[in-house]
Amino acid sequence: MTVQSDLEKVIAYCEAIKGNYAIMAHATEDQQAKDMFNRMKVDIEKHMEFLSGRLEYLTLNNELNKQS
């Protein structure tokens, strides 16, 4: 396992969680719960943005990806 593959797995997992938050927000009639699920969705999008940036950085700067 590499850090890059670990990041890819975490990003995919976050995408699934984001979808679950959206489903839960849509499914509830409780406005407070709906707002909380939507805030959690926004929070995980921020996490995914950071993780994607880190993955991009590693992909561009990984010595194994550079040709000699």
Distance bins in CASP14 RR format, pairs under 12 A and 6 or more apart:
PFRMAT RR
TARGET T0000
AUTHOR 0000-0000-0000
RMODE 2
METHOD distances of the structure
MODEL  1
1 7 0 0 0 0 0 1 0 0 0 0 0
1 8 0 0 0 0 0 1 0 0 0 0 0
1 9 0 0 0 0 1 0 0 0 0 0 0
1 10 0 0 0 0 0 1 0 0 0 0 0
2 8 0 0 0 0 1 0 0 0 0 0 0
2 9 0 0 0 0 0 1 0 0 0 0 0
2 55 0 0 0 0 0 1 0 0 0 0 0
2 58 0 0 0 0 1 0 0 0 0 0 0
2 59 0 0 0 0 0 1 0 0 0 0 0
2 62 0 0 0 0 1 0 0 0 0 0 0
2 64 0 0 0 0 1 0 0 0 0 0 0
2 65 0 0 0 0 0 1 0 0 0 0 0
3 9 0 0 0 0 0 1 0 0 0 0 0
3 10 0 0 0 0 0 1 0 0 0 0 0
3 51 0 0 0 0 0 1 0 0 0 0 0
3 54 0 0 0 0 1 0 0 0 0 0 0
3 55 0 0 0 0 1 0 0 0 0 0 0
3 57 0 0 0 0 0 1 0 0 0 0 0
3 58 1 0 0 1 0 0 0 0 0 0 0
3 59 0 0 0 0 0 1 0 0 0 0 0
3 61 0 0 0 0 0 1 0 0 0 0 0
3 62 0 0 0 0 1 0 0 0 0 0 0
3 64 0 0 0 0 0 1 0 0 0 0 0
4 10 0 0 0 0 0 1 0 0 0 0 0
4 11 0 0 0 0 0 1 0 0 0 0 0
4 51 0 0 0 0 0 1 0 0 0 0 0
4 52 0 0 0 0 0 1 0 0 0 0 0
4 53 0 0 0 0 0 1 0 0 0 0 0
4 54 0 0 0 0 1 0 0 0 0 0 0
4 55 1 0 0 1 0 0 0 0 0 0 0
4 56 0 0 0 0 0 1 0 0 0 0 0
4 57 0 0 0 0 0 1 0 0 0 0 0
4 58 1 0 1 0 0 0 0 0 0 0 0
4 59 1 0 0 1 0 0 0 0 0 0 0
4 60 0 0 0 0 0 1 0 0 0 0 0
4 61 0 0 0 0 0 1 0 0 0 0 0
4 62 1 0 0 1 0 0 0 0 0 0 0
4 64 0 0 0 0 1 0 0 0 0 0 0
4 65 0 0 0 0 1 0 0 0 0 0 0
5 11 0 0 0 0 0 1 0 0 0 0 0
5 12 0 0 0 0 0 1 0 0 0 0 0
5 55 0 0 0 0 1 0 0 0 0 0 0
5 58 0 0 0 0 0 1 0 0 0 0 0
5 59 0 0 0 0 0 1 0 0 0 0 0
5 62 0 0 0 0 0 1 0 0 0 0 0
6 12 0 0 0 0 0 1 0 0 0 0 0
6 13 0 0 0 0 0 1 0 0 0 0 0
6 51 0 0 0 0 1 0 0 0 0 0 0
6 54 0 0 0 0 0 1 0 0 0 0 0
6 55 0 0 0 0 1 0 0 0 0 0 0
6 58 0 0 0 0 0 1 0 0 0 0 0
7 13 0 0 0 0 0 1 0 0 0 0 0
7 14 0 0 0 0 0 1 0 0 0 0 0
7 47 0 0 0 0 0 1 0 0 0 0 0
7 48 0 0 0 0 0 1 0 0 0 0 0
7 50 0 0 0 0 0 1 0 0 0 0 0
7 51 1 0 1 0 0 0 0 0 0 0 0
7 52 0 0 0 0 1 0 0 0 0 0 0
7 53 0 0 0 0 1 0 0 0 0 0 0
7 54 1 0 0 1 0 0 0 0 0 0 0
7 55 1 0 1 0 0 0 0 0 0 0 0
7 56 0 0 0 0 1 0 0 0 0 0 0
7 57 0 0 0 0 0 1 0 0 0 0 0
7 58 1 0 0 1 0 0 0 0 0 0 0
7 59 0 0 0 0 1 0 0 0 0 0 0
7 62 0 0 0 0 0 1 0 0 0 0 0
8 14 0 0 0 0 0 1 0 0 0 0 0
8 15 0 0 0 0 0 1 0 0 0 0 0
8 48 0 0 0 0 0 1 0 0 0 0 0
8 51 0 0 0 0 1 0 0 0 0 0 0
8 52 0 0 0 0 1 0 0 0 0 0 0
8 54 0 0 0 0 0 1 0 0 0 0 0
8 55 1 0 0 1 0 0 0 0 0 0 0
8 56 0 0 0 0 0 1 0 0 0 0 0
8 58 0 0 0 0 0 1 0 0 0 0 0
8 59 0 0 0 0 1 0 0 0 0 0 0
9 15 0 0 0 0 0 1 0 0 0 0 0
9 16 0 0 0 0 0 1 0 0 0 0 0
9 51 0 0 0 0 0 1 0 0 0 0 0
9 55 0 0 0 0 0 1 0 0 0 0 0
10 16 0 0 0 0 0 1 0 0 0 0 0
10 17 0 0 0 0 0 1 0 0 0 0 0
10 44 0 0 0 0 0 1 0 0 0 0 0
10 47 0 0 0 0 1 0 0 0 0 0 0
10 48 0 0 0 0 1 0 0 0 0 0 0
10 50 0 0 0 0 0 1 0 0 0 0 0
10 51 1 0 1 0 0 0 0 0 0 0 0
10 52 0 0 0 0 0 1 0 0 0 0 0
10 54 0 0 0 0 1 0 0 0 0 0 0
10 55 0 0 0 0 1 0 0 0 0 0 0
11 17 0 0 0 0 0 1 0 0 0 0 0
11 18 0 0 0 0 0 1 0 0 0 0 0
11 44 0 0 0 0 0 1 0 0 0 0 0
11 45 0 0 0 0 0 1 0 0 0 0 0
11 47 0 0 0 0 1 0 0 0 0 0 0
11 48 1 0 1 0 0 0 0 0 0 0 0
11 49 0 0 0 0 0 1 0 0 0 0 0
11 50 0 0 0 0 0 1 0 0 0 0 0
11 51 1 0 1 0 0 0 0 0 0 0 0
11 52 1 0 0 1 0 0 0 0 0 0 0
11 53 0 0 0 0 1 0 0 0 0 0 0
11 54 0 0 0 0 1 0 0 0 0 0 0
11 55 1 0 0 1 0 0 0 0 0 0 0
11 56 0 0 0 0 0 1 0 0 0 0 0
12 18 0 0 0 0 0 1 0 0 0 0 0
12 19 0 0 0 0 0 1 0 0 0 0 0
12 48 0 0 0 0 1 0 0 0 0 0 0
12 51 0 0 0 0 0 1 0 0 0 0 0
12 52 0 0 0 0 0 1 0 0 0 0 0
12 55 0 0 0 0 0 1 0 0 0 0 0
13 19 0 0 0 0 0 1 0 0 0 0 0
13 20 0 0 0 0 0 1 0 0 0 0 0
13 44 0 0 0 0 1 0 0 0 0 0 0
13 47 0 0 0 0 0 1 0 0 0 0 0
13 48 0 0 0 0 1 0 0 0 0 0 0
13 51 0 0 0 0 0 1 0 0 0 0 0
14 20 0 0 0 0 0 1 0 0 0 0 0
14 21 0 0 0 0 0 1 0 0 0 0 0
14 40 0 0 0 0 0 1 0 0 0 0 0
14 41 0 0 0 0 0 1 0 0 0 0 0
14 43 0 0 0 0 0 1 0 0 0 0 0
14 44 1 0 1 0 0 0 0 0 0 0 0
14 45 0 0 0 0 1 0 0 0 0 0 0
14 46 0 0 0 0 0 1 0 0 0 0 0
14 47 1 0 0 1 0 0 0 0 0 0 0
14 48 1 0 1 0 0 0 0 0 0 0 0
14 49 0 0 0 0 0 1 0 0 0 0 0
14 50 0 0 0 0 0 1 0 0 0 0 0
14 51 1 0 0 1 0 0 0 0 0 0 0
14 52 0 0 0 0 1 0 0 0 0 0 0
14 55 0 0 0 0 0 1 0 0 0 0 0
15 21 0 0 0 0 0 1 0 0 0 0 0
15 22 0 0 0 0 0 1 0 0 0 0 0
15 41 0 0 0 0 0 1 0 0 0 0 0
15 44 0 0 0 0 1 0 0 0 0 0 0
15 45 0 0 0 0 1 0 0 0 0 0 0
15 47 0 0 0 0 0 1 0 0 0 0 0
15 48 1 0 0 1 0 0 0 0 0 0 0
15 51 0 0 0 0 0 1 0 0 0 0 0
15 52 0 0 0 0 0 1 0 0 0 0 0
16 22 0 0 0 0 0 1 0 0 0 0 0
16 23 0 0 0 0 0 1 0 0 0 0 0
16 44 0 0 0 0 0 1 0 0 0 0 0
16 48 0 0 0 0 0 1 0 0 0 0 0
17 23 0 0 0 0 0 1 0 0 0 0 0
17 24 0 0 0 0 0 1 0 0 0 0 0
17 37 0 0 0 0 0 1 0 0 0 0 0
17 40 0 0 0 0 1 0 0 0 0 0 0
17 41 0 0 0 0 1 0 0 0 0 0 0
17 43 0 0 0 0 0 1 0 0 0 0 0
17 44 1 0 1 0 0 0 0 0 0 0 0
17 45 0 0 0 0 0 1 0 0 0 0 0
17 47 0 0 0 0 1 0 0 0 0 0 0
17 48 0 0 0 0 1 0 0 0 0 0 0
18 24 0 0 0 0 0 1 0 0 0 0 0
18 25 0 0 0 0 0 1 0 0 0 0 0
18 37 0 0 0 0 0 1 0 0 0 0 0
18 38 0 0 0 0 0 1 0 0 0 0 0
18 40 0 0 0 0 1 0 0 0 0 0 0
18 41 1 0 1 0 0 0 0 0 0 0 0
18 42 0 0 0 0 1 0 0 0 0 0 0
18 43 0 0 0 0 1 0 0 0 0 0 0
18 44 1 0 1 0 0 0 0 0 0 0 0
18 45 1 0 0 1 0 0 0 0 0 0 0
18 46 0 0 0 0 0 1 0 0 0 0 0
18 47 0 0 0 0 1 0 0 0 0 0 0
18 48 1 0 0 1 0 0 0 0 0 0 0
18 49 0 0 0 0 0 1 0 0 0 0 0
19 25 0 0 0 0 1 0 0 0 0 0 0
19 26 0 0 0 0 1 0 0 0 0 0 0
19 27 0 0 0 0 0 1 0 0 0 0 0
19 37 0 0 0 0 1 0 0 0 0 0 0
19 38 0 0 0 0 0 1 0 0 0 0 0
19 40 0 0 0 0 0 1 0 0 0 0 0
19 41 1 0 0 1 0 0 0 0 0 0 0
19 44 0 0 0 0 1 0 0 0 0 0 0
19 45 0 0 0 0 0 1 0 0 0 0 0
19 48 0 0 0 0 0 1 0 0 0 0 0
20 26 0 0 0 0 0 1 0 0 0 0 0
20 27 0 0 0 0 0 1 0 0 0 0 0
20 37 0 0 0 0 1 0 0 0 0 0 0
20 40 0 0 0 0 1 0 0 0 0 0 0
20 41 0 0 0 0 1 0 0 0 0 0 0
20 44 0 0 0 0 1 0 0 0 0 0 0
21 27 0 0 0 0 0 1 0 0 0 0 0
21 28 0 0 0 0 0 1 0 0 0 0 0
21 33 0 0 0 0 0 1 0 0 0 0 0
21 34 0 0 0 0 0 1 0 0 0 0 0
21 35 0 0 0 0 0 1 0 0 0 0 0
21 36 0 0 0 0 1 0 0 0 0 0 0
21 37 1 0 1 0 0 0 0 0 0 0 0
21 38 1 0 0 1 0 0 0 0 0 0 0
21 39 0 0 0 0 1 0 0 0 0 0 0
21 40 1 0 1 0 0 0 0 0 0 0 0
21 41 1 0 1 0 0 0 0 0 0 0 0
21 42 0 0 0 0 1 0 0 0 0 0 0
21 43 0 0 0 0 1 0 0 0 0 0 0
21 44 1 0 0 1 0 0 0 0 0 0 0
21 45 0 0 0 0 1 0 0 0 0 0 0
22 28 0 0 0 0 0 1 0 0 0 0 0
22 34 0 0 0 0 0 1 0 0 0 0 0
22 37 1 0 0 1 0 0 0 0 0 0 0
22 38 0 0 0 0 1 0 0 0 0 0 0
22 40 0 0 0 0 1 0 0 0 0 0 0
22 41 1 0 1 0 0 0 0 0 0 0 0
22 42 0 0 0 0 0 1 0 0 0 0 0
22 44 0 0 0 0 0 1 0 0 0 0 0
22 45 0 0 0 0 0 1 0 0 0 0 0
23 34 0 0 0 0 0 1 0 0 0 0 0
23 37 0 0 0 0 1 0 0 0 0 0 0
23 38 0 0 0 0 0 1 0 0 0 0 0
23 41 0 0 0 0 0 1 0 0 0 0 0
24 30 0 0 0 0 0 1 0 0 0 0 0
24 33 1 0 0 1 0 0 0 0 0 0 0
24 34 0 0 0 0 1 0 0 0 0 0 0
24 35 0 0 0 0 0 1 0 0 0 0 0
24 36 0 0 0 0 1 0 0 0 0 0 0
24 37 1 0 1 0 0 0 0 0 0 0 0
24 38 0 0 0 0 1 0 0 0 0 0 0
24 40 0 0 0 0 1 0 0 0 0 0 0
24 41 0 0 0 0 1 0 0 0 0 0 0
25 31 0 0 0 0 0 1 0 0 0 0 0
25 32 0 0 0 0 0 1 0 0 0 0 0
25 33 1 0 0 1 0 0 0 0 0 0 0
25 34 1 0 1 0 0 0 0 0 0 0 0
25 35 0 0 0 0 1 0 0 0 0 0 0
25 36 0 0 0 0 1 0 0 0 0 0 0
25 37 1 1 0 0 0 0 0 0 0 0 0
25 38 1 0 1 0 0 0 0 0 0 0 0
25 39 0 0 0 0 1 0 0 0 0 0 0
25 40 0 0 0 0 1 0 0 0 0 0 0
25 41 1 0 0 1 0 0 0 0 0 0 0
25 42 0 0 0 0 0 1 0 0 0 0 0
26 33 0 0 0 0 0 1 0 0 0 0 0
26 34 0 0 0 0 1 0 0 0 0 0 0
26 37 0 0 0 0 1 0 0 0 0 0 0
26 38 0 0 0 0 1 0 0 0 0 0 0
26 41 0 0 0 0 0 1 0 0 0 0 0
27 33 0 0 0 0 1 0 0 0 0 0 0
27 34 0 0 0 0 1 0 0 0 0 0 0
27 37 0 0 0 0 1 0 0 0 0 0 0
28 34 1 0 1 0 0 0 0 0 0 0 0
28 35 0 0 0 0 1 0 0 0 0 0 0
28 36 0 0 0 0 1 0 0 0 0 0 0
28 37 1 0 0 1 0 0 0 0 0 0 0
28 38 0 0 0 0 0 1 0 0 0 0 0
30 36 0 0 0 0 1 0 0 0 0 0 0
30 37 0 0 0 0 1 0 0 0 0 0 0
31 37 0 0 0 0 0 1 0 0 0 0 0
31 38 0 0 0 0 0 1 0 0 0 0 0
32 38 0 0 0 0 0 1 0 0 0 0 0
32 39 0 0 0 0 0 1 0 0 0 0 0
33 39 0 0 0 0 0 1 0 0 0 0 0
33 40 0 0 0 0 0 1 0 0 0 0 0
34 40 0 0 0 0 0 1 0 0 0 0 0
34 41 0 0 0 0 0 1 0 0 0 0 0
35 41 0 0 0 0 0 1 0 0 0 0 0
35 42 0 0 0 0 0 1 0 0 0 0 0
36 42 0 0 0 0 0 1 0 0 0 0 0
36 43 0 0 0 0 0 1 0 0 0 0 0
37 43 0 0 0 0 0 1 0 0 0 0 0
37 44 0 0 0 0 0 1 0 0 0 0 0
38 44 0 0 0 0 0 1 0 0 0 0 0
38 45 0 0 0 0 0 1 0 0 0 0 0
39 45 0 0 0 0 0 1 0 0 0 0 0
39 46 0 0 0 0 0 1 0 0 0 0 0
40 46 0 0 0 0 0 1 0 0 0 0 0
40 47 0 0 0 0 0 1 0 0 0 0 0
41 47 0 0 0 0 0 1 0 0 0 0 0
41 48 0 0 0 0 0 1 0 0 0 0 0
42 48 0 0 0 0 0 1 0 0 0 0 0
42 49 0 0 0 0 0 1 0 0 0 0 0
43 49 0 0 0 0 0 1 0 0 0 0 0
43 50 0 0 0 0 0 1 0 0 0 0 0
44 50 0 0 0 0 0 1 0 0 0 0 0
44 51 0 0 0 0 0 1 0 0 0 0 0
45 51 0 0 0 0 0 1 0 0 0 0 0
45 52 0 0 0 0 0 1 0 0 0 0 0
46 52 0 0 0 0 0 1 0 0 0 0 0
46 53 0 0 0 0 0 1 0 0 0 0 0
47 53 0 0 0 0 0 1 0 0 0 0 0
47 54 0 0 0 0 0 1 0 0 0 0 0
48 54 0 0 0 0 0 1 0 0 0 0 0
48 55 0 0 0 0 0 1 0 0 0 0 0
49 55 0 0 0 0 0 1 0 0 0 0 0
49 56 0 0 0 0 0 1 0 0 0 0 0
50 56 0 0 0 0 0 1 0 0 0 0 0
50 57 0 0 0 0 0 1 0 0 0 0 0
51 57 0 0 0 0 0 1 0 0 0 0 0
51 58 0 0 0 0 0 1 0 0 0 0 0
52 58 0 0 0 0 0 1 0 0 0 0 0
52 59 0 0 0 0 0 1 0 0 0 0 0
53 59 0 0 0 0 1 0 0 0 0 0 0
53 60 0 0 0 0 1 0 0 0 0 0 0
53 61 0 0 0 0 0 1 0 0 0 0 0
54 60 0 0 0 0 0 1 0 0 0 0 0
54 61 0 0 0 0 0 1 0 0 0 0 0
54 62 0 0 0 0 0 1 0 0 0 0 0
55 61 0 0 0 0 0 1 0 0 0 0 0
55 62 0 0 0 0 0 1 0 0 0 0 0
56 62 0 0 0 0 0 1 0 0 0 0 0
56 65 0 0 0 0 0 1 0 0 0 0 0
57 65 0 0 0 0 0 1 0 0 0 0 0
58 64 0 0 0 0 0 1 0 0 0 0 0
58 65 0 0 0 0 1 0 0 0 0 0 0
59 65 1 0 0 1 0 0 0 0 0 0 0
59 66 0 0 0 0 0 1 0 0 0 0 0
60 66 0 0 0 0 1 0 0 0 0 0 0
END
